[in-house]
Amino acid sequence: MNMKIGVILNTNDAETCWNCFRFGNEALKSKHSVKVFLLGKGVEIENVKDDRFPLLDGSIKKFLKNNGVILACGTCLKIREKEIGMCPVSAMEDVMKIVEESDKILTFG
């Protein structure tokens, strides 16, 4: 059974971000659809660097290449005076839509 999986990433902790995208890639490999919404500190994902998790950037690229979807909270970006290049800037109505359309919701962070 293919599921629609929604993931909320609400941290900039390198290990948690790495595990989020490891899970997302495994779900995509199993033919599920996955959407990740970056919320709070999660919008800082492009700046997360940790020598213990050097594959984080590659895991994110693999996720996007395999049709995973990433959305970032515009308000969270604005508060941090940041921009994001890897995905569209979105809003709470977008995370609400993910919750409504998903069979399962997971949170990391």
Protein Blocks (a to p, Z undefined) as FASTA:
>chain_A
ZZddddddfbfbfklmmmmmmmmmmmmmnopacddddehjllmmmmgccfklmmlmmmmm
mmmmnopacdddfklmmmnopacfkbccddfklmmmmmmmpmbdcdeZZ
